[in-house]
Amino acid sequence: MLRTHTCGELTKKDVGREVELSGWVHSRRDHGGIIFIDLRDRYGITQITFDPSSKVADSLKIKKAWEEADRLRNEWVINVKGKVVARPDNMINPKLKTGEIEVEVYELNILNKSKTPPFELNEEKFHNVKEQIRLKYRFIDLRRPEIQKLLDLKDKFIRHIRKYFYDKGFTEIQTPILANSSPEGARDFLVPSRYYPGKFYALPQAPQQFKQLLMVGGLDKYFQIAPCFRDEDPRQDRHYGEFYQLDMEMSFVEQEDIFNIMEPLMIELTEKFSNKKITGLKDGKFLRIPWKEAMNKYGTDKPDLRFNLEIKDITEMVEGCGFGVFANAIKDGGIVHALKVDKGAQFTRKEIDELTELAQSKGAKGLAYIVIKPNNVLQSPIIKFLGEELAQDIVRRVEAQEGDIIFFGADKWEIVCASLGAVRDKCGEKLGLKDNNKAVWCWIVDFPMYEKGEDGEREIDFSHNPFSMPQGGLEALENQNPLEILAWQFDLVLNGFEISSGAIRNHNPEIMYKAFEIAGYTKEEVDNKFGAMIRAFKYGAPPHGGNAPGIDRLLMVLNDLGSIRDIYAFPKDGQGRDLMMNSPSEVNKKQLDELNIEIKEE
């Protein structure tokens, strides 16, 4: 070993000890002929000194080390030997664990030099560094204590998860990375086959089929810290290309059994790996909110429940009223919803315009509003169309008070939910209602099995996971309107972020064929796409279900990080590029020829 101690462990009890340290030069100062170096490794910083008048060793040795130290610059890698001494009282640094001591050096070995780094690692100066520079020189960025703490946190996080599932009798199993293309809701990453020209593997969007096949194989309780790959646009809570999820599946279970396994784990992770206090429990359990109720009340299926702003239906109240925007929306089969925002009367005209633009970005034509002024005076351009009496009835219906504002959505149900949901979320942010000291978990349950097709090819399509069991089984598929059938599907939500999706699976071949038939798939297409699962289910598949929380997203939300990219050692940028390794990159013609691939010239 090139060290007897790390740079984060020496204290006053080590005074007088001869030690050997290795690390990076964090900073250098010359004071009256004495050279001070802050030596850094991942464990901390120790101040080392080169003093030509020191008596800790032979004077020639000390002088040689001092002369060598004059060459040192930031980020050089060095090894030193010296003696631990106590710092003078006026030089103690209480911010460092090692702040009461320093090491007087008598031997210096320069292990490696460094070019001048593209940015300083001093946290006070770091905030101005552009992300592109950070990611291009990620190997330097990784030296920052903040990044190392996050990676260490992720390591402990995953270890805790593993222990939890081991203790519950689960088996960790690795599923294939080279898999088959599957309709999981995002684009696949395709891998061309050299052996079979024109055929492709796909990197798994999730181990969905494999974990179900494990249940057919009798493994009973499975989990995995699973790498998943999806070619979808990056955003704050979605890393481009690859991510990790806690994948789990159990046999002979119902929905409640999965909740009973997952809730204690999420409570433990919240309490151990965040500073948040869990609120909003009902009888010690996470809230369960039906999907339709969540959409109507909060305008989204991943509601932020740290604040109580709720949307209310006023369609019947305003049907046939004098305000054409409301009346015409209802006449065309739409709805009218109202969102009361406590203390929202403080919004400026500019802020209301910004909220209107937000609603329009979700498909709304505009954003009507009523402001409740002192003495219950209503201010709004729409009062003259609604009439004072109806306007006051609406105020009473939504329980608005002086100083509040009411926003309205009038359109198709989907548009009203999306637009008012976005406005609700932004109002919570503007009014400081998103308390980062709170963690409010909930399950969204009773998702619709189907939705209207959007691609023009299918009249009806799956709205969630196609492998889910419909509530009511085969009888529901044969007798109900497809758009009214609910599925045993659920999402786990924390503070406005979807953390996990899950379901009780469709394990019956007859029910699966029928479910896919309603979505426009022939029996042959199902056999071709999901042949392994259908074939397996014909040999005795147990009822089973599971879910898969996103590990990186959960860590991000628990620690209020600005971007999910902070969780990764080597993240892609916002355009899906690895700036450090320069990928994606071109490959040579020989590689393409081996794979029978030709690049189409634009």
N, C-alpha and C positions, 0 to 999 in steps of 0.2 A: 504493500500500500504506500502511496505517496503522501500519506497524511496520518497523523495520530488522532486528530480531531477534525470535525467539520468547522466551518466558519460561523456556526450558530450555537455552539455549546459551551465555550469557555466562560467561566465566571470567576468571581473573586476567590473561590475556594481552590482555584487552580494556580494562584499566584506562586511563583517560584518553580513551576514545572517547565521542563524543556519540551517543546512541542514541534510538530511538523504540520504545516497547513498547505493546501493547494486551492487555487481558485482563479477568478478573474479580477483584474484591477478595476474596481468600480469607480474610484476617484483618487486623485493624487494632489497633495499639497506640500509646498516647501516652506518651512518656517525656520528662519535663522540657521540654515545649514542642516536642520533635521527634516528628513523626508517622511511624510505621513501617507500611508496607503490604506484605503478601505478595500479589504480583500473580500470578495463575494463568492459564495456558492449557493446552491439551492436552499441551504439550511439557514443562511443569514449572512451577516457582515461582521468581520473582526478588523479592528484597526491595528495595523502593523507599523512599526517605526524603524527607520534606518538612521541611527544616531552615531556619528563618527567618534563621539566621546564616550560611548557606552562601555561598560565594564563586564558585560555578560559573557564575553568570550575573548579570545586572542585579538589584539587590536588590529593586526594585519588582516585577519579574517573579516572583522567588522568593516574595516575601510574598503576592502574589495567589494563586499555586499553593498555598501553605501554608494560606491562608484557605479556599480551595475544598476542600482535603483534609479540613478539619474536618467537612465534611458527609458524607464517604464512609461507607458501610455495606457489610456483606458482600453479595456477589454483584452490586454495581453494576458496570457495564461502563465501563471508562475507557481513555483514551489518554494517555500521558505522554511528555515529552521530557526528557532529562537526561544526566548524565555518569556514566560508570562509575568507581567508586572502590573501593579495597581496603577490606575490613572490618578493624577492629582485631583483633588475634590472639585476644582473649578473646571475640569475637563471631562467629568462624568457625563455620559449620554444616556438619560433615562429611557429613551425611545428604543434602545437596543438591549437585547438580552445580554450581550457581551459588553455593554457600555461602561462597566466598572473597571475593565482591564484593557491592556494592549499587549502586543507581542513585540519585544525588542529583537530584531532579526540579526543573526550573525552569518547566515548563509542564504544565498538567493540563487535559484535556478530558473532561467527563463525557458519555459516549456514550449511556448509558441507566441509569435507576435500577431498583431491584428492591424488591419487597415483601420482608418478612421471610420467608425460606424456611421450609417446614413441617418441615424437619430440617436439622441441620448436616452439612456435607460432611467434617468432621473424622472420620477413620477410627476414632479411639479412642472417639468417642461414637456412631458410626453403628450399632453392632451391636444397639442397642435399638430401632431404627426398624422399624415393622411393614411387611411386604411390601406390604400394600394401599396404604399411604401412598406408598411408593416407586414403585409402579406408576401411581398416580394422577398423581404428579408426576414421571413418568419423564424428562421433559426436564431436570429438575434432577438426578435420579439419574445420568443419563448424564454429568454433569460429573465424577463420581468417577473418579479415576485407575484404580481396580480394574476398573471397567466398560470404560473406554476401552482398557485393556491387553487385555482379553478380546476386544473387537471388533477390535482391531489384530491379535491373534493369529489370529482367525478369517480375517481378510483374507489374512495370510501363508500360512495353512494351505491356503486355497482356491487361492492363486496357485501354491503348490508342487504341488498336485494337477494343476492345469491344465498346468503345464510338464511334469510327468511323462508325462501322456498325449499331449501334443503331441510329445514326444520319441519316443514309442512309435508314432507314426504314426496316432493317433486323430483323428477330426474331431469338433469340438464342434457339436452341432445342437440347436436349441430346438424342442421339441415343443409341441403345442397345450395351452392352459390350459382352454378351453371344449371339453370332450370328451364322451364317452358314458359312461353308467353301466356299471360292470364289477365282477364279483364278486372283489374283491381281499382280502376278509376283514374289511372294516370298513364302516361306513356312509358313503355318499357325501354330499358337499355338492351339492345340486341347485340349478340355476340355471334359472328358468322362462324360456321363450322368448316374446317379445312377438309375433314373426312367426307362430309356430305354437302357438296356444292349446292348453293341455293337454299340451304336450311340454316336455321339460327337457334341458338340458345337465347334465353333472356335472363338477365340478372333479376332475382326475385324482388318484386315490390313488397312482398311480405311472405313469410313461410306458410301461408294460409293452407294450401292443399296438403303440404307435407305434414303439418301438425295434426290435421284431421286424419290423415292416413296413419299417423302414430297412434291415434285413439282406436282406429280400426285394428291396429296391430296389438292392442291390449296394453299399451304403456300406461294408461290411466291418468297419470299426472305428469305433464311435460312443461318445461320452461326453457327459455334460451335468451341470452342477450344477443339479439339477432340483428345482423346488418341488413338493411333494406335499401333498395335502389329505385328511384323514381325520377323520370325526366320531366320535372315540373318546375315552374318558375320559382326562384327563391323569394323569400320575404322575411319579415322579422322573426317569425317562429318556425321557418322551414328552411333548412340547409339544402343547398342544391345537390342533387344527385344521390347522396347517401346519408343515411341516418341510422341510429340504433334504437331498437325498441325492446321492451321487456315482453317477450312473446310467451303466452301461457295458454294451456288447454287442459280441460279435465273431462273425464267420462262420467256418465250416470249423474248428471247434474241438471239443475234448473237455474234460471237467472239469479235467484236469490243466493244460491251457493257461490256463484262467482263474486257477487257483491260482498259476501261474508269473508272471502279470502282477500279481496283487494282493499277493502276499506281500512282494516287495521294496518296494512302495509303503508298506505298513503298517509295515514295519521302519523305513523312512526317517521316516515321520510320528512313530513312537514315539520315535526317537532325537533328532529335531530339535525336536519340540513337546511333550516331556514330560521328566521327570527319572527315568523308569522304566528299569530294565534288563530287556531281553528274556531270559526264561529258558524252559526246557521245549522247546527246539527238538530235533528228531530229524534228524540228518544235515543240519543247516542249514535244515530245513523245519518248518513248523507241524505239530503233531500232527494226525492224521486219526482221528476217533473215530466209528464207526458209531452211528447214532441209538439203536438198541436197547441197545448197550453203555453209552452215556452215561446213558440212563434207568435202567438196572439199577445202574450203579456210583455215580452221583451224584444220581439222582432228578430230573434235569432235562436238557433239551437245550441249556442254556446254562451249563455247569458252570464254577465258579470253581476253577481248577487251581493257584491259589497255595498251596493246602494239600492234603494227601493223604488226607483222610478218605474212605474208600470203603465203600459198602454191599455186603453179601454176601448171597447167596441161601442160606437154611437150610431151605427148604421140605421137602426130603426128610428132613432130620434130625428134624423135629418132627411129621411126618405121623402122625396117630393117637396123639399124646402125651396125657398127662393134663391138659394145659392147654387147656380148651375154646375159648378165644379163638383159639389157633393151629389146633387140630384142626378146628374148625368153619369157619374161613376157608378152609382147604384143601379141606374137604369140599364147600364151595359154589363151588369152582373158583378160589379165590383163591390167594395166595402168602404166604410169611413171609420178610421180609428183616431183616437185622441191621446196625446202624450202630455200629461201635466208635469212641468218641471218646477220643483220648489225653488223659490228665489230666482227664477229665470228672468224676471222682469228687469234685472240688472244688465242683461245682454244689450250691447250696443247695436245700432243698425247694421254696422259692418259685421258683427258676430252673427246676427240673424241671417245676413246675406251669405255668410260662409256656411252656415247650417243648411241653407236652401240649396247651395251648390252641392253639398254633400248628399242631400236627399236626391237631387237630380242625377248624381253619378250612379245612384242605385235604381234609376229608371223612373223616378217620380217626375211629374210635370212641374211641380213647384212645392212650396211649403207654406200653407196658410197658418195663421197664428192669432191668438187673442192674448193681450197683456192685461192682467188684473191690477189696476191702479188703486191708490187710496180711496176709501169710501166705496169700494166695489165698483168703481168706474171702469168700464171695459173699453180698451183701445185696440182697434183693428180695422183694416180696410174691408173686412168681410161682414162687419156688424150690420151695415146698411142692407146687405142681401139676406142675412139670416134673420134679422129683426132682434130687438133687444130682449124680448121674452124668451125666444129659443136660445139665444146666446147665454142668458142667465141660467137656463135649464141645463145647458151643457156644462157650465161652470160648476153647478151643484152636482151633476152626475160624476164629474171627475174629481170632486172635492177640492177644487182650487181655492186658494186664499189670496189675500192682498199680497202683492209682490211676486206672484207666480206667473208663468207663461204657459199657454197651451198650444202645442203644435198639432197639426192635423195631416193625415194622409188619406187620400181618396183615389183609389185606383183598383187594379186587380189585387187579390189577396197577397200574392207573392211580392208584388212591388211595394205595397203598403208596409208589409212586415220588414222587408229589407231596408227601406228608406227610414222608417221611424226607428228601427233597431239601430241603424248607424247614427241617427240624431241622438237617441238616448245615450249611446256609448260616448259620443263626443261631449254631450252635456255633463255626463258624469266626470269626464276629464276636466272640462272647463271650470266646474264648480268645486273641484278638489274632493270629489266623493269616493275616489278610488284609493282607499286606505291600504297602503302597502304593508301595514302591520297585521292585516287580516288575510286569512285563507278561507274562502267559502267554496266548499266542494258540493257538487250535485251530480246526480245521474239523470241524463235525459233518456227517457224510455218510450216505448210504443211508437217507434218510427214507422212511417208508411212503407209497405213492401215495394210499392211501385210508384212511379210518377209518369207524367206525360213525356214522351220522347222528344228530344231536342235536336237530334242530328238529321231528322227528315227521313231516316230509314225505318225507325220503329215508332209505332203509335204509342206503345207502352214500354217503359224500360224500368230496370231496377233502380230504386232511389238510394240504395245503400249497398250492403254486401249481398251478392247474389246467392251466397251459400247459406243464408239465414233461414231458419224455420218460420214459415208464416204462422201467425196466431190462428188457431182453428184448423191447421193442417190442410189435408186434401179437400175436406168439405168446404173450407173457406175459399180455396182456389176454384172450386167447381161452381160455387153458388153465389159468391159475393162480387160486387163491382171491384175490379182490381185496384182502383184508386182508393178504395175504402178498407182494403186489407192491411192490417198491421202486422209487423214482424217482431220476433223476439230479438230485437236489436237495441243496443244502448250505447251511449257515449258517456264518458267521464269528463267532467268540466271543472276547471279551477280558475276563478277570477277572470272569466271571459275567454279562456283558452281551452280548446279541445285537447285533452291529455290522452284520451284513449277511445278507441271504438271496439265494440265487441258484440257477441251474439250467441244465442243458442243455435247450433248448426242444423241444417237440413240433412239428416242422415238416412233418409228413406228414398231409394231410387225413383219410386213412383211419384212421390211428391216433388222431387227435384225435376223430373222430366216435365211435369205439369207447370211448375213455377217458371221454367225457362220457355215453355211453349207460350205462356201468356205474354212473355217479353219478346216473342217473335223468333225464338230459336227452334229449329227442327231437332228431332231426336238424333239425327245424324250429326248435326253441328255440336250438340251437347256431348255425344260420344267422342267426337274428334277433339274437342277442346278439353274435356274433363274426363277422358276415358279412364284414367287411373282411379279417380275417385268413384265414378259410377260403378266400375268393375269391382272395386273394393267394397262398396256399400252393399253389393249383391251377396257378399259373403259374411254378413252379420256385423253391422256397424252399431255400436252402442250410442245412445243419446249422449251428446257432448257439446261443450261450449267453452268459450274463452274470450280473452281480449288481449290488447297489446299497447300499453302506455308508451309514449315516446319518451325515452330517457333524457335526451338532450333538451327537449322542449320543457319537460317537467322541471329540470334543474334551472332552466332559464327563468321560468315563472316563479319558482320558489325563491330565487335570489334576485329578482327584478333586474335582470341583465337587459341591456339595450338591444342585443342581437343574439340569436342562437349560435352565430359563428364563434362567439367567445368560448363556447364549450368544447370546441374541436382543437386538437393539437395542430392540425394542418387543414384549415378550412378553405373552401372555395370562396371567391369574391361574389359580389352581387350579380355578376353576369355568368356565374358558373365556371370561372377560370381559376386554375391553380397558377398564380403568378410566380411562385417560387420555382416550380418544376416546368413551367411553360406548357401546361396542358389545358385543353386538348391541343395536339400538334399533328402535323402531317406525318405520314409514314411513307416508306419508299415503295416503288412500283413492284419490287419483288414480293413484298409482304402482301400487297393487294392481289397480285396474280395468284399467290398460293391460296388465297381465300376466294378466288373467282369474283373479285369485286372490281368494278370500274367506276371511277369518279365522273359524275355527270358535270360537264362544263356549263357554267351559266352563260 
